[in-house]
Amino acid sequence: MPFLGSADELPHPPRRVLVTGTSGSGKTTLARSVAAALGLSCVEMDSLFHGPQWTPRSEFLDDVRRFAEGAAWATEWQYTAARPLLLERADTLVWLDHPRHVVMRRVAVRTAVRRFRRQELWNGNVEPPLRTVFTDPEHLLRWAWRSHRRTGERVGEVLAGEHGPRLVVVRLRGQRQVDQWRSGPLRRAAERGEESVR
């Protein structure tokens, strides 16, 4: 199926929605917004993955499987081991395809704000000192830079694979298109969904 854009109507009210994009693209924010609009459950993948002291939780994939088995949900499409489990059940994939400079600015500001506020993230974790940008090769800022192009390649692989024909894929470039999609096609799909259960 070809990409839908920010003004294209959704063929059906989504029930299981994945949001993908580089770190800093707004995946979590949009997943929550989609869940609220459509009355879906929502979970943040990072909250399932990270245990105390940033250690991966051994229950992560079991938790992802349980969540994916639900009838109606929205979440981020991330973590290599989790992606196939989520994709198997998803009916809609929203790709936040923002320019690299946009996501890098967002992730840099977000990282700095979280660090200065000592904001608790998942399971008691906080952002590491900002100097780790230079000392940690896996730092989020470095990861966001390296992985930007890979997201589009991954979406292309999905479209060419077994799930491509049944999956609705929406491509949104820039915050203006995100806002247009939320206030237009997403809102109207939610209204159609409400009418179908009356």
C-alpha positions in Angstrom: 0.0 0.0 0.0 1.4 3.5 -0.8 2.0 6.1 1.9 -1.0 8.2 3.0 -0.2 11.8 3.7 -1.4 14.3 6.2 -4.7 15.1 4.4 -5.5 11.5 3.2 -8.5 9.9 4.8 -7.8 6.7 6.8 -9.6 3.7 5.2 -10.8 2.6 8.7 -10.6 3.7 12.3 -7.2 2.4 13.5 -7.3 -0.1 16.3 -3.6 -1.1 16.7 -1.3 1.8 15.9 2.5 2.0 15.7 4.4 5.3 15.6 7.9 5.2 14.2 10.6 7.8 13.7 14.1 8.8 15.0 14.6 9.6 18.6 13.2 13.1 19.1 10.6 12.9 16.4 7.7 12.8 18.8 6.7 9.1 18.7 5.6 9.0 22.3 3.6 12.2 22.1 1.8 11.2 19.0 1.1 7.6 20.3 -0.5 9.1 23.3 -2.5 11.6 21.2 -3.7 8.8 18.9 -4.7 6.6 21.9 -6.7 9.5 23.4 -8.5 10.3 20.2 -9.4 6.7 19.4 -9.9 5.4 22.9 -7.0 2.9 22.7 -4.7 1.7 25.5 -1.2 3.1 25.3 2.2 2.1 26.8 5.6 3.7 26.4 8.1 1.0 25.2 10.9 2.6 27.2 9.0 2.1 30.4 8.8 -1.7 29.6 12.5 -1.9 28.5 14.4 0.0 31.2 14.8 -1.3 34.7 16.6 0.5 37.5 20.1 1.8 36.6 19.2 1.6 32.9 19.4 -2.2 33.0 17.2 -4.0 30.4 14.2 -5.8 32.1 14.2 -9.5 31.6 10.4 -9.4 31.3 10.4 -6.9 28.4 9.4 -9.2 25.6 6.8 -11.0 27.6 5.3 -7.6 28.5 5.4 -6.5 24.8 3.6 -9.8 23.8 0.9 -9.3 26.4 0.4 -5.7 25.2 0.3 -6.6 21.5 -2.3 -9.2 22.1 -4.7 -6.5 23.2 -7.6 -5.5 20.9 -6.9 -1.8 20.7 -3.7 0.0 21.4 -1.1 2.6 20.3 2.7 2.6 21.0 6.1 3.4 19.6 7.6 1.0 17.0 11.1 0.6 18.5 13.5 -2.0 19.9 14.7 -4.6 17.5 13.3 -7.6 19.3 9.9 -6.0 19.9 9.3 -4.7 16.4 8.2 -8.0 14.9 5.8 -8.8 17.8 4.1 -5.4 17.4 4.1 -5.4 13.6 2.4 -8.8 13.5 -0.7 -7.3 15.2 -0.7 -3.7 14.0 -3.1 -2.3 11.4 -1.6 1.2 11.1 2.0 2.5 11.0 2.6 6.3 11.3 6.0 7.4 10.2 7.3 10.7 11.6 9.7 11.5 8.8 11.1 14.8 10.1 14.3 16.4 8.8 17.4 15.5 10.7 18.0 19.0 12.0 14.5 19.1 13.5 14.9 15.8 15.4 18.4 16.6 16.5 17.3 20.0 17.9 14.4 18.3 19.7 16.4 15.5 21.2 19.1 17.9 22.3 16.7 20.3 24.1 14.8 17.4 25.6 17.9 15.7 26.9 19.2 19.0 28.4 15.9 19.9 30.1 15.5 16.4 31.6 19.1 16.5 32.9 18.9 20.0 34.4 15.5 19.2 36.1 16.8 15.8 37.2 13.5 14.5 35.8 12.8 10.9 36.7 12.1 8.8 33.6 11.5 5.1 33.9 11.9 3.0 37.0 13.9 5.7 38.8 16.3 6.5 36.0 17.5 10.0 35.1 19.4 11.4 32.2 23.2 10.9 32.6 25.5 13.9 32.9 25.7 15.9 29.7 29.4 15.2 29.3 28.5 11.6 28.4 27.6 12.9 24.9 31.3 12.9 24.3 32.2 9.8 26.3 29.4 7.4 25.5 29.3 6.1 21.9 25.7 4.9 22.5 24.5 8.3 23.9 21.0 9.2 22.7 22.2 12.2 20.7 24.7 10.1 18.8 22.1 7.4 18.3 19.6 9.8 16.9 22.1 11.1 14.4 23.2 7.6 13.2 19.7 6.1 13.1 17.9 8.9 11.2 18.1 7.3 7.7 17.6 3.8 9.0 14.0 4.5 9.9 13.0 5.1 6.3 14.8 1.9 5.2 13.0 -0.1 7.9 9.6 1.3 6.7 10.5 0.4 3.1 11.3 -3.1 4.2 7.9 -3.4 5.9 6.0 -2.2 2.8 7.9 -4.7 0.7 7.3 -7.6 3.1 4.4 -9.8 4.1 2.7 -7.1 6.2 2.9 -4.4 3.6 -0.4 -5.2 1.7 -2.6 -5.1 4.9 -0.9 -2.3 6.7 -2.0 1.4 6.4 1.1 3.5 6.4 0.9 7.3 7.1 4.0 9.4 6.4 4.2 12.8 8.1 6.9 15.3 7.4 7.2 18.1 9.9 5.0 19.3 12.8 2.6 21.1 10.5 1.7 17.8 8.8 1.4 16.0 12.2 -1.0 18.7 13.4 -3.0 18.6 10.1 -3.3 14.8 10.4 -4.4 14.9 14.0 -7.1 17.5 13.4 -8.2 16.1 10.1 -8.0 12.4 9.1 -7.4 11.1 12.7 -10.3 13.1 14.1 -12.6 12.0 11.4 -11.6 8.4 11.8 -12.4 8.7 15.5 -15.8 10.1 14.7 -16.5 7.2 12.3 -15.5 4.8 15.0 -17.9 6.3 17.5 -20.7 6.2 15.0 -20.1 2.5 14.2 -20.7 1.5 17.9 -23.9 3.5 18.4 
